[in-house]
Structure formats: C-alpha cells, structure tokens
C-alpha cells in the first residue's frame, strides 16, 4: 500500500480501538446500550474486526445519533437520556461511561475555575493601567487626552466582550493623528503605547506608532524593538509592516529565527479551507527586507520549515499501534508557509530562492496530515512551478534527477509540478491570481515545449503507471489549450500512441519489481494489479488520441493524413490487428467534426469501407462505428446499406455492436429499417444477457429508435423490450428503463413490476444518500399499472426497511393507495406495525404507523359506502396518540380535518367533539419520548381521491422540509 493508504488505515485502526474502548465503557454502564451499524461499510473493519464503520447508539428507551466517532455520540446520548434513567441495567464495573463523563465534567469545572482566576489577575493589572492613564490625562493637552482615551478603548477590560465598532473607531482616530501630526505625540504617551504593545500585546497600537516613527527617528528604535518582540511571539500583520518600513541594516542583530519565521507566516496568502480562513496576509514585503538584511538566517529558517522525509523505521508494528504525531498540523502549516515564501522571494531574490529548490523537492516525500487535504504538497508544487517558468534554480534538471530514484507516490507529486506549470501558461485558467508569474508568448512557448516533451517521456512509464496516466492527461490538456503549438508534434504524439498500444497488448502481467521476493501476494490482488496496469495503459492511449483530436482543430487534413499513413504502414505488419481498431475511431471523430473540410471525407471513407469488409473482426467493428459516427453529422453514400445483408449474417459480438451503432445513427430506407428492427429485436432476445448486457441494451435502444415511425410497431417493440428487460438487474435495468416510453407502456403492469424492483434495490434507490426519490416517483407514475402489483410483493418491500424507516414503509402503502386499494395500504401498515418492537424508543414509530394505517382503513371503509363511524373514531384516536406536540403535527391535523370534512359531506354527524376526550381516557398512553429521528411531515402535500378504477392524480409537492423526503407526507389523501 502507498504511504497515504497506510496512514489512513492506521488512523482507522486507531479510531477502531478508541471505539472499542467506548463500547466497553458503555456496556459497563448499562447493558441496554447498543451500537448498531448504520450506513455504509468499509474494508478496514472487515480486515481488523474493530468497530470502525458508522454506528448508531440506542437502547429500548431512546435512539441516539450515528457517527464513526462513538465517543462523541455516546457522551451526547448519556447527557440526554441516561442521567436518572429508571431502566438502567448496570454491571457494577468501573470505570464506566458514567465515571468517564463525571471526570470530564470535573475537568471542565476545574478549567473554568482556573480561567476565572486568570481573568481576575488580569483585571487587577488593568485597573492599575487605567489609573495611570487617568493621571497622565490630567497633565496632557486636548489632543493627547483624546489619544489616551482612545488607547483606553483599545486596552479592553478583561472578561468583557470586545466592542468592535468602538475599537475600530479609536484606532482610526489614533492613526489619523499619527499621520497628520506625529509631533503632537508626547514621550509619555508613546512609552505608554509601547508598554501596552510589549506587556499586554495590544499589537494594533503599532499602526499609529509606525507612522510616528517614520517621521520622528528618535522613536524608530523603540518601535522596531516592539515590533520584533511581537513577531517573536507570533505573526502579526502590523509588526511585519513596521519591519518593512523601519528596518535598516543596523537592526540586523535583532532578526533571529523566531522573527523570520513569523515573517514567513505573514508572506503566505490567506486561503479559505473548509469554511475557515488559513494562512497569513500575503504581504511578503517584510520577508523581502529580511532577506536583504539577513539572507543566511532566512535560508536556514526556510530549510528548517521544509524538512526531509524521515528514514523508514526498522521495527514493523501493527497498524494503529504507533501514536499519531502531535505536531503534524503545525508541520503542515510550516511547509505551506515556507513554500509560499519561496515563491514570493523568487521575484526579488532569485538566487536565494534557487538555494531552496533541493529542500522543497526532498520535502515532497513528507506525507500530509490527511489524504483529502493536499495543501502542503500542492503549495510546494505551485512554488516549484513558479520557479520553473521563471527559470530559477534549474528546476527541470533537479526534477529529473529526483524522479529517477523516487518511489511511485513521490513521482506523482513531482509530476504535479508540471501540472501546476501548465496552469501558468493557460490563458483561460480560472484559478490565476495576481501573484502568478506573467510570461510573454516566447516564454510560454518555451515552457510548453518542455512540458510536452517531458510528458511524452513520462508516458513511457519510467515514473510509474499512475504518472503515465497523468502525463497522457496533461498532454491532452496542453494540446487542447495550445493546438497550434502542438500541431508540429503530431508525429511524436502518434509515436507515443503506438508505443502505448504495443505495451498494452504485451501486458499479460503487472510489471515486475527490481527486488526478487517470495510470492506472498494473494492471487486476487495480483489480478487487481494486472487490471490496474492495463487500465493505466488503456487510459493513456485514450488521452493521447484525444490530444491528436484537439490538434486537428488547427489542420484536420494533416492529422488525418498522418493517421492514414500510420494505418497504411501497419497494414502488412503483425500489429495491424492491434493498431487499426484503435485508430479508426479517431478517423470517425475527425470526420464527424471536420467533415466540411475540403477533401477530408474523401480521404477517410475509402479507408473505412476497406476495413468494413476486412477479415479482422475488431477492424470491421471499429470501421462500422466510425462510419456511423460520421453519418450522424454528414450525408454519406449507401455503401453500408449495400453491405447490410452480409453484415446482418455476421454473428461476432463486436460486429453486432458496430451494426447496431449504424442502425441508431444513420438514415435508412423503409425496407432497411424493418430489416434492422427485426435484427435488433433478435439480438435483444437471443444474445447472452449475462455475458453481454451492454449489447442487449444497445439493441433495445436501436429497436426503440427504428420503430418510432409507426405507433403500432413501436407498441409491440416496447413490449418486447420490457419483456427482455425483466432479465436485467440493478444498473443495467436502470439504464434499460431510461428512455421515452409510450403512455400505454409507461403505465403497464409490466413496467410497474420493473419499477418496483428498482425501488427495492438499495444499490439503485439509495435512501441514505439520495433524497430525490426518483425511483419512487417513477413507480408512482405507472398509474393504472400499480393495480397489477401483488400486495404480498408490496408487503415484503415494506418490511425490508426494518422498524426505523417508517415513512419508507409508508411509501409502499402509498403505491397501493394510489391504485385505489386503501384496504391493501392498511394491510401493509398493519404488517409494519407488527414488525416494530413495542418499546418506549419506538413509541413515535408505532404511533405514526398506526396513524397512517388508520387513515388507510378510513378510506377503505368510505370506499365500500358503509358506516365510517368506527373507522373515524379509530383515526381520531390514532391522531391523539401521536399528539399535537410531536413533529408529525401536520399529519394529525390532516387526520382530524379529513374526518370532519367527510362527516360534513356525507351529512352524518360523527361524535368528533367528544372523541378527543373519549380517546384520552380509553386509548393507550404513549410515553412522550423525544425521538432524534422523528421528522416533520410536509404541509399541504396530499393525494386526491379518485373514483374506483382510475388513477389518482398527483398533486404539486412542496420543497422537502428538515429531514423529510418528498414522499413522506402524502399518506392522507383528501
């Protein structure tokens, strides 16, 4: 595994051990607490057996949250539900979750007490400073008295909130006075401000002090000293400005490594990272001044902030056993800031920046804090890319030497320097900033030539398979950005394509390692490595062909001529069966996009016709697909139509795919259309669907297109497609159903059966991550076809979701409900109710299911035309049990409203006024336990009741509310 993978695995194992400890503490606290897997599953838990996957904490009384960090949700669950719980089943063992939580509360209390004592101490000294300012104000003139008042505003009282508006106003007044009348500041006021900067760390006072020191040289030394002391404590923007404006060589002895380090931090641009801002101010002026005064110190600091990777440890320990580094985040901050500083120095101190190139290249081997946060490596790559285009530090030669001995992961990072350099010559790059180097056209052309030649070299795989794909991708991007500059390199691009294809065809095994070791790799892993190796080669070939396609925008005829000449050269060689099928699709794409170019199709079509009748199967298939590609945009001769009888007799799958491509994209006569339609239906019915599902789906698409001209023929064709689609599953079935269907087909019983399979498939209908309910809506759109769904199938689907997903189970009740089958909907909800445990934690679940089931039973009673009094009372009782204080209040209001409206419409006086009091005494009481997963229903989202035997009409759905899918509140049709 790579270093990033090892680090992620170590972090997962470490968290698994912490989770195991948390689960043991919870078990000791109460035997009722459980941690059930919730959501996706990963390979780390399967490999180690540790609790790493996401889990949800629960007990018979309540349900808690879900997370991978069990310590967090266990503590929250304890605070909300465990304190004073009468159902606790303790083991008596200590420590347990209760003792751990008590210790944390005690530690928080001690920390709070220490903070109060510190605040009191600081407040004592603040009162002394206030008295000193008061006495100084009495002997000052008006200007200094006002200045002392503003300084008092900036010296905030400890323990109080900062008044931002007042502080900003005071600072503006002090700065304006220092700029316009610096001579008015007395020595006492200046000393008082300097004391606040040094002792109390009110660093904003450096702003007026800097303006005073620029005019009054006798104050400069003290201000510089205060600014330097501030920088020793950390990076402060105003202190950096003081250094930039006031520092002279005579103060060089004050610039130690701590000061320079703060200036490095300030030079880093401010960036937004996961919602928060990181970095400094982007002002490198102070660092540039320091580089001119103490260059050796600057180099030493930057070198220390860019450490080389640590040597590998000789002792191999189990995953997760090694403690996590304590200062990893700080080290990443150093690396990012140092790289930004080197980039800033490259414009003014090129020699100094060039000395740091080896350190940055070595630092590329240091892993980051998290595999999803490439900031340190990315910043170093950007810095090296800037040095590369500015010709500072001989970056190309050093990259080549470092990459020749580096591992695969480091080689990928090194190649990232070239990717960043390509952005600097891309005129349309949307991430360009004002700090990027500005190159003229000749400099850009020089960088382009270097990047393209290096990419074509890396495509050979000398830096690893991953870099091979990166190089091919960058080659394509360069050709797309600068096709005119890439056009002279068409021959080199074609040569790289041929070399990659040769390597791909000879790649029976993964590349062998330099060191012979005993065979310990499982055969499954060897197969995956071989597949990854071949995939990298195939992807590289595709990218290089795309680069040729982009180059053709300058001179399409020249590119076509080069490709045709290459095919002709390989015609009599042993490689023709490998080269030709991969180059013919490129001719099809060029012919489709540039067919209006004079003489281009006359070059391409004869060659394609030659290979349509070629003996090689792959060549025939590729030629047919290329012909179809061109025919989709340009009028072509009837050559394929003339060859159609022979092509329809060709039973090779590759040729069948090619024929289907032409059937979908070319224009045909009526006779040929019927012949191809019969052929497509025959392929759809007889091809082995387990081995060639894509061919079957392509045949379905071709048959649907060919039958569009005749509605009766189209109806028969769609019925055959649905019949065959029943043999598909999961994603193949989803793809087969994604088309425009006739209304009678879309609302058929066969379509409803297939849609129900898609809704029940968790791989397609991802209820955890996807909240659009596309599959459910497609099922409901079947309309009359819903009547053909068996109630047993709907019941099984509802029970598959388990007791937690109440609204998910109710969705299947809605399916029956919309088919004018409210009795079946009531049966489904009763089955769901029986599957829900009769525990306090599931009280809300049972109440909601009872409410929905009672609403369905009420509709069923009304549909029979009989007395609905009993059903109305049951529905009102169910609404009262759920209660008006729950998140499902909208559902309870709908239930009572529908009972009232029906009583008014039928003229029957129902005892609703007294039903509430009756049910409050007779109905079983439900504990008002707040459930974390109870969700609000959507107001106003109902289905309209329709006469028996007709399809219900869907009403407009409002936007989903908190935690609710669009189908969650449609259970009470009016």
N, C-alpha and C positions, 0 to 999 in steps of 0.2 A: 504493500500500500504506500501511497505518497505521504509526504510529511503532513500535508493538510488533512488527509484522511486519518492518519494516526492520531493527530491532535484532536480531531472531532470525536474519534472513537474513545480516546482517553477521557475527554470531557463527559461523554455519555456514560461511561462506566463509573466515573467519579460521582455523577449525579445519581446513578442507579444505586450506589452504595449509600448515599445520603437518603435516598427514598426508602431503601430497605430499613434504615435506622428509624426513619419517621414512622413507617408502618408498624414497626415493633413497639415504639413508644405509644402509638395509638391503640394497639392490641392490649398492651398492659393497662391502659387507661379504661378501655371499655371493649368488651368482646363483640358488641353490636356494630362497631365501626368497621366499614368495609371500603376497599379501594378497588373499584371495578374499572376494567379497561374501557376507554371511551374515545372513539375516533380511530385514527389510523394506527398502524403498527409498523415498527421498524426492525431492521436486521440486528441492531445492537442487542436488544432484549432477547431475540431468538438465539444469538450466539453466546450470551453470558448468563441468561436466566435471571438477571437483575430487573427490578421494576423500573424500566426506562420509558416505556410508552406512556401516553397520556392516560390518566386515570381520574375517576370521579369519586369523591368521598361521600358516603351515605350511611344511614342507619335506618332502622324501622320508624324513627320519629321524623326525620327530615332528610332532604337531599342537599348536598353542598355543591361547590364548584368543581371544575375539571381543569387539570393542568398537568404538565410534566414535572413541575416542581411541587412535590407533595407537601413539603414543609409549609409552604405558603397557604395552600388550601386547607390543610389540617388545622393550622393555627386559626384561620378565619372561621372554620366550622366549629372549633372549640369555643371561640368567643360568642358565637351566635346561638349555639344550640346545647352545648354541653354543661355550661355552668348551671347548677341546680337541677339537672335533669333527673327525674324520678325513675327513668328506665335504664339507668346506667348499670352495667354488669362489670365491675372492676375485677381485676385479677389479684390485686394486692401487691404486685411487684412495683418496685421503684428502682430507678427513675421511670416515670411515665409521662404521657403528654401533659397531664395536669401540672406535675412538678416542673417540667420544662417551661411551660407557659408562665408559671408563677415566678420562676427565676428570671425570665425575660422581663416581666413586669417590674420586678425588684431592680434589675439593672437599669431599666428605663427611668425608674424613680430616682435612683442614685445619680444618673447622668443629669436629670432635670435639677436636682438639688445642687450639684456642682456648678451647673450653668447659672443658677440664681446667685450663688456665692461670687462667681466671677463677675457677674453683672453689678453686684453691689460694690465690689472692689473698684471696678472701672468708674462707677458713678461717683465714688469718693474723690478720685483724681479729677474727674470732670468738674466737680464743684470748685475745686481749687483753681482750675484754669479759668473758670467763669469769673471768680473773684479777682484774679489777676487782670483779666481783660477789663473788668469794671473799673479797677483802679487806674489802668492805663488810659481808659477812655476819658476819665475826668481831666487829664492833663493834655489831651490831644485837641487839634483843631477839628473843624467840622468834617473835612474830607477823611481824616484818619479815624474820627469817631464813627463815621459811616462805614469805613472799611473794617473796623473792629466789630461792628455789629454784623456785617456780612461774614466775617470769619467765625463769629459765634454761631451763625446759622449752619455753617459747614461743619463745625465741631458738634456733631449731633449728640444729644443726651443718650447715654447707654440705656437700653431697654425700651426705647421708643422707636416708632416707625419713622423712616426717612421721608420727609416731605420733599418729593422730587421737584415740584414746581418752585418751592422756596429756595432750595439749594441751587437749582439751575439759575434762578434769578440772581442770587448772591454771587455766584461765580461769574456771571456775565458782567455784573457791575464792577467787581474787582478787576476782571480782565480789561474792561474798557478804561478804567482809571489807570491801570499799569501801562496801557498802550499810549494813552494821550498825555498823561502827566506822571511819568515814573519818578520824577524828582520829588513828588509830594509824599512818597512813602518814607516814613521815618525809620531810623535804625531799629527802634524798639518794635515797631510793627513787623519789620522784615524778620527780626530774630524770633518774634512770636510765631510767625507763619512757618519759618524753618523748623521751629521746635515741634509744631503740630505735624509737619511732614515726617520728621525723623522719629518722634516718640509715639504719636497717635496714628500715624500712617494716613493722614488726610492728604493723599497724593494729589488731589485736584488743585491744591494751592500752588503746585509747581507751574501751573499755567500763568498766573499773574507774576510769579517770581521770575519766570523765564523772560517775560517782556521787560521787567525791571532790570535784570542782569544784562540784557543786550545793550542797554544804554548806560548803566552805571557799572563800570568794570570792577569797582571795588566789591561788588556783591557777587560777581561771577563765580569766584572760587567756592563760596559757601553754597550757592545754588547747585553747582556741579557736584559738590560733595554730597548734598542732599539727594540729588538725582541718582548718583552712583549707589548710595546706600539703599535707596528704594529699589533699584534694579537688582541689588544683591538679594533682596527678599523675593523678587519675582518680576515678571514682565509687566511694566506699567507704561501705557502709551505716552503720557506726558513726560515721564522721566526719559524715555527714548528721544523725545523731541528736544529736551534740554541737552542731551548729549550731542545730538546732531547740530544744534545751533551754537553751543557754547564750548564744546570740547576742542582743545588745542593740544599739540604735542607735549606741552609741559605737564599735562594731566595724564600722560600715558601710564604712569605707575599705578594709577587708580583703577585701570581697566583690567581686573583679574578675570578668571574664567567664569565666575558666577555672573558678573556683569555682562560679559559677552554672550553667555547662554541666554540671558533674558533678552538681549538684542536680537538673537537668533529667533526666539519665540515671536517677537514682535514683527519680524520680517515675513512670517507665514501669513498668507491671505486668509481672511475669515471665510469659512465654508459652513454650509448647512448640512447637518448629518443627523438623520433620523429625528427631525423635528427640532433639534437644538443646534446652536452655533458653536463651532470649534475653530481653533486657530487664533492668530494674533490680529494685527491690524493691516497687514500687507505693506507697511511702511518700512522699507529697508534702508532708509537714509542713515539712521544711527549705526546700523551694522556696517554700512559702506564707510562711514567715518572711522569706525573702529578698525576696519580692515586696512585703512590707510595709515593708522597710527600704530597698531599692534598686529601686524599680519600673522606673525607666528602664533600668537595666542588664539586668533580666530581659526587658524588651520587646526590647532590642537583641539579646540572645543568641538569643531565640526567633525573631526575624525573620531573623537570620543562619543559623539552622538550617533555615529554610524558604525557600530561595532561589527566585527566579522562574525560569521556563524560559529557557534561553539562546536568543538570536536565531538564526534559521536562517543557516547558512553560505552564502555566495555561491558558493563553489567546490564543484562537484559532483565527488566522487571515486568510483571504483569500489567496489562492495560489498566489505567486509573490508579495504580499504586503510587506513582510519582506525584508529589504535591504540585498543585498548579503554581506557576511563577507568580510572585506577589507584585512585581512591578512591571508586568507585561504591558499594561496600558500606558504607563509612563514611558516605557521604552519606545512604544509605537509613536507617542507624541514627539519624543526626541527625534526619531527617524524622519517623521513627516516634516517637522520644523527645519531640520538640518538640510533636507533635500530642497525645500523651498528657498532656504537661504543661499544655497549654492547656485540655484537658478537665478536668483536676484543678483548675485555677485558676478555672474558670467557676463553681464552687460558692461560693468565698470572695472572689474578686477579679473580679467580673463585668466591671467597666469595663476592667481590664487585658486580660482575655480577649477582649473585644469589639474591642480595637485590633488584634488579630492575625487577625481574620477575613479581611481582604483578602490578607494574606500566605499564609494556608492555601489560599484559592481560587486564587491565582496558582500556588502550588506544585503544584496538581493537574495542571498541564500538564507537570510533570517526569516523564519515563519512569523506571520502576524498573529494577532490575538484571536481572530475569528475568521473562518473560511469565507464568510459572506461580507467581510469588510476589507477590501483590498487597498485601503487608503495609503498605508505606508509604502507598499511596493509601487502602487500607482503614482504616488508623488515622486518617488525616486525615478521612475520611468519617464515622467514628464520632464524632470530636471535633466536627465541624460539626453533626452530627445532635443531639448533646447540647446544643450552643449553641442550635440551632433550637427544640427543645422547651422550653428554659429561657428563651426569648425574650431571648437575649443577642446583641448585635452586629448585629441586623437581618439575619440570615442569609437569609430569603426574598427580600428585595429585592436583596441583593447576588448571590444565586444567579441571579436573573432577568437582571440586567444582565450578569453574566459569561457566561451561556449564550447570550445574544443575539449575541455576537461570537466565540464559541469554535468550534473545529473539532469534528468528529464524535467523536473519541476523548475529548477533554476534556468534551464534553457528556455522554457516557456516565458519566464519573467524577463529574461534578456531579450527575447524576441518582442516582448511588449514595448521595448524602447523604440523599435522600428515602427510599430503600430502607432505609437504616440507621435513619432516624427511625421508619419503620413498625414496626421491631422493638421500639422503646421503648414503643409503645402496644399491643403484642401481649401479652396476659396469658399466653399459652402458649408464648412464645419460650423455647426450652431453652438459649439462649446468654446469658440475662440474668445480670448479675453484681451484686455489692453496690455497685459504683461507678456503676451506671447511675442516671439521674435517676428519682425516684419521683414520678409525676404523679397528681393526683386525677382523677375522672371528667370534670369540666368541662374540665380542661387536655387530657386525652386527646381529648375530642370536638373541641376547637378544632384540635388537630394533625390529626385525621382529616379534618376539613372542608378544611383547607389542602391536605393530601396528595391527596385525591380530586379537588379542583378543578384542582390542578396536573397531575395525571395525565391528566385528560380534555383539558386543553390540549395536553399533550405528545403525545397520541395523534394530533393533527393533523399531526405530523411536522416542526414548526418546529425541533426539535433533532436531526433526522436519523432515518433509518429504524430504526437499532438502538435508539435511545431510544424510538421509537414502540412497539416490542415490549416494552421494559422497562416503559413506562408502562402498557400494557394488562395486563401480568402483575401489576404492583403493584396495579392497580385490582381485579383478580380476588382477590388476596390480602387487600386491605382489605375487600372485600365478604364474603369467607369468614370473616374474623376478627370483623368487626362488622356483621353483616347488618342489624341493627335501625337502625344509623346510616346505612347505605347505602340503606335502603328509600325514604326520601323523594327519592332521586336516580334513581329508575327512569327517568323521562322523559329525564334527561340521559344516562344510560347508553344508552338506545335511540337517542338522537340521535347519540351517538358511533358506535354500530354502523352506523347508516345512512350517516353521513359516510364511515366507513372503507370500507364496501361500494361506495359511489359512486367513491371514489378507486381502489379495486381494479379496478373494471370499466373505468375510463378510463385505466388504467396500461398503455398499449401500449409505452411506453419508460421507461427509467430517468429520474429527474428530471434536468433539465439543470443544468449548472453556471452560476454567475454570470459567469464569465470565458470568452469565446469563444476557443477554441484550435484549431489544426489537428488534424484527425482522425488520431490515431496509435494508437488503441486497436484491437486485433485484433477481428474480429467475434465470435470465441469468447468473449472477455472481455465484450464488450457483451451477449451473450446471457446470460452468467452474472450480470451486474449486473442485467439486467432480471428474471431469475428470482429473484434475492435481493430485489429491490424488491417483487415481487408476493408473495413468501413472507412478507415482513415484514407486509404488509397483511393477508394471509390469517390469519397467526398472531395479529395484533392483533384481528381480528374474532372469532376463536375465543375468545380470552381475555375479551373484553367480553361475549360471550354466556354464558360460564361465570360471569362476575360477576353477570349477571342471574339465573342459576340459583341461585347462593348467596343472593341477596337474597330469592328466593322462599321460603326457609325461614321467613321471618317472616310473609309474606302471599302465598301462592301465587296466590290468586284475583286479587289486584291486579296481579301481574306478568303473568299470563295475559291479563287484560283489556287491559292496556297493549299487549301483543304483538298480540293480535287486532285491537285498534283500529288499530294501525300497519299491519297487513296490509290491513285494510279501506280505510284511507286511500290505500294504494298500489295498490289493485286496478285502478283505471282509469288509472293513470299509466304512463308508458313504463318505469318502473323495476320494475314488478311482476315481470317475469321474472328480475330480479336479486335483489330483496329477499325475495320469498316463499320460494324454495328454501332460503334461509339462515336464515329464522326458523321454518319449520315443524319442523325437528329439535328446536329448543328447546321447542316445544309438546309434542313426543313425550316428551322427557326430563321435563318438568314433569308430564305426565300419568302417566308411569310412577312417579315418586317421590311425587307428591302426589295420586294419583287417588282416594284415600279422602276427600279434602276435599269437603264437600258442594257439589254443583253444578259441580265443576271439569270433569269429563269431559263434562258436557252443554254446556259452552262450547267444548271442544276438538274433539270428534268430528264435529259437523256441519261445521265448517270443514275438517277433514281429508277428509271424504267429498266435499266440494265440489271439492277440488283433486285427489282421486284420479281424477276424471273430467274434469279440466281439459284444455284443449288444449295447454298448455305441457308439454313432456316433463320438464324439470327439476322442475317443480312436482309432477307425478304421481309421480315417483320419490321426492321428499322426503316427500310425503304418505304413500306406502306404507311407507317406512322408519319414519316417526313412528308410524303405526298399529301396525306390528309392535313397536315399542319399548313402546308402552302395552300391547299384547296380551300381552307376555311377563310382565306382573305383574297384569293385571286382565282380567276376563271382558268381552268386547266383543260387540256384535251381529254378525250374519252378513253384514254389508254387503260385505266383501271376498270372501267365498265366493260371493255372488250375482254379483259383477262378475268372477269368475275367468275365465269363458270369453273375455270381451273382453280381459282383461289378458294372457292367455296368447297372444293373437294380436298383441300389441304387440311389435314387433321392435327397438325402441330399446334400446341397451345400458343406459341409465340406468333405464328401466322394468324391464328384466330384473333388474337388481340389486335394485330395490325388491321385485319379486315373490319373488325368492329370499330376501330378508330376511323377508318374511311367511311363506314356506314353512318357514323354520327356527325361527321364534319363536311362531307361532300354532298352535292346535289345530285339526285338520281331521277331516272325516268320512273313512270308508274310501274312498269314491269320489274325493273331492278329493285324498286322499293319493296314490292311484295316478296320478291325472292330473298332480299336481305332480311326482311321482317321474319319470314319463316326460318331463315338461318339463325337469327338472333334468338328466337324462341326455342329452337332446337338446342342451341348452345346452352341457353339458360336451363333447360330441362335435363340435359344429359351429361354435362361436364361435372366431374367430381367436385362437389362443393366444399368438401373438407380440405382438399389439396389446392384448389384454385378458386377461392371465394371472390377474389378481385375480378377474375374473368367472368364469373357469373354476374357480378354486379354491373360490369361493363356491358354485358349482353342485355341486362334489364334496361339500362339507360338507352342503349341503341334501339331496342324494341319500342320503348316508350316514345322516342323521337320519331321513328319511322311510321308509327301509327297515328300521328297527330292529325292527319288529313281526313280521317274517317272516324266519326264518333262511335259507330258500332264496332269497328275494328279496334278502336282504342279501348273500348269497354272490355272486349274479350282479352286484349293484350294485358290490361291491368289486372284482370282476374288471374291470368296465368302467372303474372309477376308476383302477386300476393301469395298464390299457392306455393311458388318456389321459395319465396322469402321466408316462409314458415320454417324452412330448413336452416336458415341463418340464425346467428345468435349474437348478442351483445353489440359490438361496434359495427359489425358487418350488417346486422339487421337495421341498426340506426341509419347507416348510410343508404341502405336499400329503400327505406321509407322516406328519405329526404328528397321529395320530388313533388311536382304539381299533379294532384290526382283529380279525376272527375268527381263531382259531388256524390254520385251513387257509389263510387268505390271508397271514397273517404269516409262514408257513413255506413259502410257494410259491417256485418258481424265479423267477417274475417279480419278486417282492419282493426276492429276493436280488440280482438284477441291478441293481435300482434302489439298493439299499443299497450295493452295491459302487461304483456311480458316486459316491455321496455320500462314501464313504471316500476315493476317489481325488481328489476335488475339493479342492484346497488352500484354497479360499475357505470351504468348509464345515468340513472336517476340518483345523483349524489346528494342526499338530503343534508349532509353535514356541511358541504362547501358551496353547493349550488342552491340558490333560493329563488330561481326564476320559475320553477315548476313547469318547464317547457313540456316535459313528457306527460305530466298530468293534464295540462291544457290540451295537448294533442289527443289524449284519450277522451276527454270530455267533448271534444269537437266531433267525435264519432256519432253523436246524436242518436238516431234510431238504432244504430248498431250496438249501443250499450244494452239494449234489451236482450241480446243474444248471449250475454255473459252469464255464466253459471254462478249462482250465489255461493257455491262451495269454493270456486276459484277466488271470488272476492273475499270470502271469509279467511281463506288461507293467507291471502295477501295482507289482510288487516292484522292478523295475528303474528305475521313475520316481524313486525316492527317492535314487538315487545310492549311492556306496560308503560314505558316512559313517553312514547310518542303518541299521545292521544289524538292530536289533530291529524297526524299521519294516518292513523287507523280510520279517522272520520272521513278522510278523503275518499276512501273506497266506499263508504256509506253514501257519499255524495254521488258517486257513479251510479249506484242503484237508484238513488233518489231522483236523479235527473232522467232516468229511464222510466219514470212513473211507477217505481217499485218501492214505495216507502216502507212496506212491510219487510222487504228484504233488508233495507237500510237499518230497520230496528233490530232485525236478527243479527246483523253484523255488529252493532254496538253492544248488544247483549252478550255476544261471544267475547268481545273485547273487555267488557266489564268482568266477566268471569275469569279472565286471564290476569287481571290486575290484583295484586295482593291486597288483602283487607288489613292495611296497616296505616297508622297515622300519617306516615310520609306520603302515602298515595291517596290521601283523602281528597285533595283537589282533583287528581286524575279521575278518581271514581265519580266525583260529583259532575265533572264535565261530560264524561261518557254517559252517565245517567241522563243528564240534561239533553244531550243530542239524541240518545235513544228514545227518550220520551217524546221529543219533537217529531221524530220519525213515526212513532206509534200514533201520535195525534193525527198526523197527516194520513196514515193508513186507515184510521177509524173514520176520518172525514171522507176518504175516497169511497168507502163502502156505502155511504149515505145513511149510516145508522146513528145511534146516540153517541155523542162525543163527550158526554159529561165526565165519565170516568177517566178518559184519556186526558181531558183538560185539567182535571184535578191532579193527576199524576205529573203532568208537565209543570204545573204551578208549584207543586211540591219539590220537584227537581230543581227548579229555579231558586226556590227559597233555601234549599240545602247548599247550593253554591254560594249564595249570599250576594248582597249588593256591594260589599267591601272588597271583593276579590277583583283581580284583573280581568275577569270574564264578565264584568257587569253588563257589557253590551249584549252578550248572549242571553243573560237573564231578562234584560229589558225586552229583547225581541220575543222571548218565550211568552211573557205576560201580555205583550201587545198583541201577538197573533191570536192568543186565546180570546182576548177581549174583542178583537175585530171579528173573529169568526162568530162569536156569540151575537154580535150586532147584525152581521149579515144574514144569519140563519134565523134570527128572531127568537132564539132560545135563551132564556135567562139562566145563566150559569151562576152558581154560588161562589163567584170570584171574590166578592168583597170579604167574605168570611173565610175564604180558603186559606188566606195567609195566616190568620190566627189559628185555624184548624191544623194546618201543616206544621206550625211552630210547636204544637204540643204533641202531634202524633208522629211526625217524621223523625227518623233517627238523627241525632245530633252528630255533626261532623266537626272535629277539632279545627279551630281556625288557625291552622298552622301555615305560616307563610312559606310558600314553596319557591325556591330560586328559579325554577324553570317554568313557572306559570306565566303565561303570556297573555296580553290583552287581545281581545277579538277586534276585528275591523268593523267600524261602524258603517252601516249603510250598505253592506255587501251581502246581498241575498240572491236567491234564485227565485224566479217567478213560476208560480204554479201553472201548469197547462193541463188541458183535457187529457184523459187517459188515451194512451196510444200515440201521442205526439211527443215531439222532442222539446224539452224545456229550453227556454231561451236565456242565454247567459247575460247577466247584467254587467254594467261597467264596474271594473274593480278599482277601488282607490289605491293609492300607493301603500305598500306594507308599512305597518307600524312596528314598534320595537319588538324584535324577536319573532315576528309573525310572517309566515309565508302567505302568498296571495290567496291560497285556498282555505285558510284556517277559519274563516267566519262566514261561510256560505251554507251553514248547516240548517238554517231555519227559514225555508222558503215561505214566502208570504202567499 
